[in-house]
Protein backbone atom coordinates (compact mmCIF):
# COMPACT_ATOMS: atom_id res chain seq x y z
CA UNK A 1 0.00 0.00 0.00
CA UNK A 2 1.27 3.42 -0.94
CA UNK A 3 2.84 5.41 1.88
CA UNK A 4 1.52 8.74 0.54
CA UNK A 5 -2.16 8.99 1.43
CA UNK A 6 -3.31 11.77 -0.87
CA UNK A 7 -5.42 10.79 -3.86
CA UNK A 8 -6.56 12.97 -6.75
CA UNK A 9 -9.83 11.97 -8.44
CA UNK A 10 -11.19 13.68 -11.54
CA UNK A 11 -14.92 13.57 -12.18
CA UNK A 12 -15.45 13.40 -8.41
CA UNK A 13 -18.77 15.27 -8.31
CA UNK A 14 -20.98 12.38 -9.41
CA UNK A 15 -21.23 8.82 -10.65
CA UNK A 16 -18.16 6.61 -10.61
CA UNK A 17 -15.84 9.46 -9.65
CA UNK A 18 -17.91 10.30 -6.59
CA UNK A 19 -18.03 6.63 -5.59
CA UNK A 20 -14.24 6.37 -5.95
CA UNK A 21 -13.67 9.51 -3.87
CA UNK A 22 -15.99 8.27 -1.12
CA UNK A 23 -14.48 4.78 -1.05
CA UNK A 24 -10.91 6.05 -0.84
CA UNK A 25 -11.94 8.49 1.90
CA UNK A 26 -13.38 5.62 3.94
CA UNK A 27 -10.08 3.81 3.47
CA UNK A 28 -8.18 6.70 5.05
CA UNK A 29 -7.10 8.66 2.00
CA UNK A 30 -7.16 12.45 1.81
CA UNK A 31 -8.97 12.97 -1.47
CA UNK A 32 -8.70 15.96 -3.78
CA UNK A 33 -11.73 16.04 -6.04
CA UNK A 34 -11.55 17.76 -9.43
CA UNK A 35 -14.65 18.34 -11.53
CA UNK A 36 -16.47 20.94 -13.60
CA UNK A 37 -19.26 20.76 -11.01
CA UNK A 38 -18.88 21.44 -7.28
CA UNK A 39 -17.45 18.54 -5.28
CA UNK A 40 -18.96 18.35 -1.81
CA UNK A 41 -17.48 15.15 -0.39
CA UNK A 42 -13.74 15.91 -0.45
CA UNK A 43 -11.56 17.94 1.93
CA UNK A 44 -10.00 19.64 -1.10
CA UNK A 45 -11.74 20.33 -4.39
CA UNK A 46 -11.27 22.40 -7.51
CA UNK A 47 -13.78 23.22 -10.24
CA UNK A 48 -12.00 22.84 -13.56
CA UNK A 49 -12.14 21.35 -17.03
CA UNK A 50 -9.79 18.37 -17.42
CA UNK A 51 -9.08 19.44 -20.99
CA UNK A 52 -7.14 22.39 -19.52
CA UNK A 53 -3.66 21.01 -18.83
CA UNK A 54 -2.55 24.10 -16.93
CA UNK A 55 -5.56 24.04 -14.61
CA UNK A 56 -5.04 20.36 -13.83
CA UNK A 57 -1.34 20.89 -13.09
CA UNK A 58 -2.11 23.85 -10.81
CA UNK A 59 -4.80 21.90 -8.96
CA UNK A 60 -2.41 19.00 -8.33
CA UNK A 61 0.25 21.40 -7.03
CA UNK A 62 -2.29 22.99 -4.69
CA UNK A 63 -3.54 19.60 -3.53
CA UNK A 64 -0.02 18.49 -2.69
CA UNK A 65 0.63 21.72 -0.81
CA UNK A 66 -2.58 21.28 1.17
CA UNK A 67 -2.84 17.52 1.68
CA UNK A 68 0.61 16.12 0.99
CA UNK A 69 2.32 14.12 -1.77
CA UNK A 70 -0.03 12.42 -4.22
CA UNK A 71 0.13 8.65 -3.95
CA UNK A 72 -2.82 7.84 -6.18
CA UNK A 73 -4.46 9.52 -9.16
CA UNK A 74 -7.69 8.29 -10.68
CA UNK A 75 -8.86 9.66 -14.02
CA UNK A 76 -12.65 9.31 -14.18
CA UNK A 77 -13.94 12.53 -15.75
CA UNK A 78 -15.83 11.91 -18.95
CA UNK A 79 -19.06 12.24 -20.85
CA UNK A 80 -21.19 9.95 -22.98
CA UNK A 81 -23.38 10.31 -26.03
CA UNK A 82 -24.63 7.97 -28.73
CA UNK A 83 -24.67 8.79 -32.44
CA UNK A 84 -24.29 6.93 -35.74
CA UNK A 85 -20.79 7.42 -37.07
CA UNK A 86 -22.09 9.54 -39.93
CA UNK A 87 -23.70 11.95 -37.49
CA UNK A 88 -20.64 12.53 -35.31
CA UNK A 89 -19.48 16.09 -35.86
CA UNK A 90 -15.78 16.97 -35.83
CA UNK A 91 -16.45 18.98 -32.67
CA UNK A 92 -18.03 15.98 -30.90
CA UNK A 93 -15.22 13.69 -32.04
CA UNK A 94 -12.47 15.97 -30.79
CA UNK A 95 -14.27 16.80 -27.54
CA UNK A 96 -14.62 13.11 -26.73
CA UNK A 97 -10.87 12.64 -27.19
CA UNK A 98 -9.95 15.84 -25.32
CA UNK A 99 -12.01 14.92 -22.27
CA UNK A 100 -11.25 11.21 -21.97
CA UNK A 101 -7.78 10.82 -23.43
CA UNK A 102 -6.62 14.37 -22.74
CA UNK A 103 -7.96 14.21 -19.20
CA UNK A 104 -5.84 11.14 -18.47
CA UNK A 105 -2.79 12.64 -20.13
CA UNK A 106 -3.02 15.93 -18.22
CA UNK A 107 -3.57 14.22 -14.86
CA UNK A 108 -0.72 11.78 -15.47
CA UNK A 109 1.72 14.50 -16.46
CA UNK A 110 0.78 16.47 -13.35
CA UNK A 111 1.23 13.63 -10.82
CA UNK A 112 3.98 11.46 -12.29
CA UNK A 113 6.96 13.73 -11.50
CA UNK A 114 6.19 13.57 -7.78
CA UNK A 115 5.48 9.84 -7.87
CA UNK A 116 8.69 9.14 -9.75
CA UNK A 117 10.62 11.24 -7.25
CA UNK A 118 9.23 9.13 -4.40
CA UNK A 119 9.57 5.86 -6.32
CA UNK A 120 5.98 4.92 -5.59
CA UNK A 121 2.44 5.70 -6.71
CA UNK A 122 -0.60 4.43 -8.57
CA UNK A 123 -2.45 5.89 -11.55
CA UNK A 124 -5.78 4.33 -12.49
CA UNK A 125 -7.69 5.27 -15.62
CA UNK A 126 -11.38 4.51 -16.02
CA UNK A 127 -12.11 3.24 -19.52
CA UNK A 128 -15.12 1.18 -20.69
CA UNK A 129 -15.96 -2.32 -21.87
CA UNK A 130 -16.88 -0.61 -25.15
CA UNK A 131 -13.14 -0.07 -25.63
CA UNK A 132 -12.86 -3.86 -25.89
CA UNK A 133 -16.15 -4.88 -27.46
CA UNK A 134 -17.22 -1.77 -29.36
CA UNK A 135 -20.85 -0.78 -29.70
CA UNK A 136 -23.33 0.41 -32.29
CA UNK A 137 -23.62 4.22 -32.31
CA UNK A 138 -20.68 4.46 -29.90
CA UNK A 139 -17.75 4.98 -32.29
CA UNK A 140 -16.30 8.20 -30.83
CA UNK A 141 -16.84 7.11 -27.21
CA UNK A 142 -15.38 3.65 -27.80
CA UNK A 143 -12.43 5.13 -29.71
CA UNK A 144 -11.62 7.53 -26.87
CA UNK A 145 -11.96 4.82 -24.24
CA UNK A 146 -9.79 2.47 -26.31
CA UNK A 147 -7.14 5.16 -26.60
CA UNK A 148 -7.12 5.40 -22.79
CA UNK A 149 -6.05 1.75 -22.60
CA UNK A 150 -3.25 2.33 -25.10
CA UNK A 151 -1.99 5.40 -23.28
CA UNK A 152 -2.21 3.75 -19.85
CA UNK A 153 -0.32 0.66 -20.95
CA UNK A 154 2.38 2.78 -22.57
CA UNK A 155 2.73 4.86 -19.42
CA UNK A 156 2.86 1.66 -17.36
CA UNK A 157 5.78 0.35 -19.38
CA UNK A 158 7.55 3.70 -19.06
CA UNK A 159 7.27 4.24 -15.30
CA UNK A 160 7.07 0.74 -13.82
CA UNK A 161 10.86 0.41 -13.38
CA UNK A 162 10.67 3.41 -11.03
CA UNK A 163 8.03 1.80 -8.83
CA UNK A 164 4.98 3.62 -10.19
CA UNK A 165 2.02 1.57 -11.42
CA UNK A 166 -0.50 2.51 -14.11
CA UNK A 167 -3.63 0.40 -14.64
CA UNK A 168 -7.14 0.58 -16.07
CA UNK A 169 -10.65 -0.23 -14.90
CA UNK A 170 -13.03 -0.75 -17.82
CA UNK A 171 -16.58 -1.14 -16.49
CA UNK A 172 -19.64 -2.12 -18.43
CA UNK A 173 -22.79 0.03 -18.39
CA UNK A 174 -22.94 1.49 -14.91
CA UNK A 175 -25.90 2.86 -12.99
CA UNK A 176 -24.93 6.54 -13.02
CA UNK A 177 -26.53 9.78 -14.27
CA UNK A 178 -24.55 9.40 -17.52
CA UNK A 179 -27.08 6.76 -18.56
CA UNK A 180 -30.42 8.40 -19.25
CA UNK A 181 -33.54 6.65 -18.03
CA UNK A 182 -34.41 5.77 -21.62
CA UNK A 183 -30.89 4.58 -22.46
CA UNK A 184 -30.81 1.29 -24.40
CA UNK A 185 -28.30 0.08 -21.80
CA UNK A 186 -31.11 0.20 -19.22
CA UNK A 187 -33.61 -1.67 -21.37
CA UNK A 188 -34.80 -5.01 -19.95
CA UNK A 189 -33.97 -6.63 -23.27
CA UNK A 190 -30.32 -5.65 -22.91
CA UNK A 191 -30.07 -6.48 -19.22
CA UNK A 192 -31.42 -9.94 -19.99
CA UNK A 193 -28.32 -10.60 -22.13
CA UNK A 194 -25.96 -10.05 -19.19
CA UNK A 195 -24.98 -13.03 -17.05
CA UNK A 196 -25.71 -10.96 -13.91
CA UNK A 197 -28.88 -9.46 -15.44
CA UNK A 198 -28.14 -5.99 -14.09
CA UNK A 199 -26.06 -2.86 -14.46
CA UNK A 200 -22.75 -2.43 -12.67
CA UNK A 201 -22.96 -0.27 -9.54
CA UNK A 202 -20.57 2.69 -9.02
CA UNK A 203 -19.35 1.34 -5.68
CA UNK A 204 -18.33 -1.91 -7.40
CA UNK A 205 -16.14 0.03 -9.82
CA UNK A 206 -14.74 1.98 -6.87
CA UNK A 207 -13.71 -1.24 -5.15
CA UNK A 208 -11.81 -2.30 -8.28
CA UNK A 209 -10.01 1.05 -8.26
CA UNK A 210 -9.17 0.66 -4.57
CA UNK A 211 -7.77 -2.81 -5.20
CA UNK A 212 -5.39 -1.49 -7.86
CA UNK A 213 -4.37 1.43 -5.64
CA UNK A 214 -3.88 -0.43 -2.37
CA UNK A 215 -3.44 -4.16 -2.94
CA UNK A 216 -2.63 -4.78 -6.57
CA UNK A 217 1.04 -3.90 -6.29
CA UNK A 218 1.73 -6.70 -8.78
CA UNK A 219 -0.58 -5.14 -11.41
CA UNK A 220 1.09 -3.11 -14.15
CA UNK A 221 -0.72 -2.20 -17.35
CA UNK A 222 -3.67 -4.40 -16.41
CA UNK A 223 -7.32 -3.88 -17.36
CA UNK A 224 -10.00 -4.93 -14.87
CA UNK A 225 -13.47 -5.40 -16.36
CA UNK A 226 -16.34 -5.09 -13.87
CA UNK A 227 -19.04 -5.45 -16.51
CA UNK A 228 -21.70 -7.86 -15.18
CA UNK A 229 -20.34 -10.40 -17.65
CA UNK A 230 -20.93 -8.26 -20.76
CA UNK A 231 -17.49 -9.20 -22.10
CA UNK A 232 -16.13 -12.57 -21.03
Secondary structure as GFF3:
##gff-version 3
##sequence-region A 1 232
A	DSSP	beta_strand	6	10	.	.	.	ID=ss1
A	DSSP	alpha_helix	15	26	.	.	.	ID=ss2
A	DSSP	beta_strand	30	35	.	.	.	ID=ss3
A	DSSP	beta_strand	44	47	.	.	.	ID=ss4
A	DSSP	alpha_helix	53	67	.	.	.	ID=ss5
A	DSSP	beta_strand	70	75	.	.	.	ID=ss6
A	DSSP	three_ten_helix	85	87	.	.	.	ID=ss7
A	DSSP	alpha_helix	90	118	.	.	.	ID=ss8
A	DSSP	beta_strand	121	126	.	.	.	ID=ss9
A	DSSP	alpha_helix	130	133	.	.	.	ID=ss10
A	DSSP	alpha_helix	139	159	.	.	.	ID=ss11
A	DSSP	three_ten_helix	160	162	.	.	.	ID=ss12
A	DSSP	beta_strand	164	169	.	.	.	ID=ss13
A	DSSP	three_ten_helix	184	186	.	.	.	ID=ss14
A	DSSP	alpha_helix	188	191	.	.	.	ID=ss15
A	DSSP	alpha_helix	202	210	.	.	.	ID=ss16
A	DSSP	pi_helix	211	215	.	.	.	ID=ss17
A	DSSP	beta_strand	223	224	.	.	.	ID=ss18
###
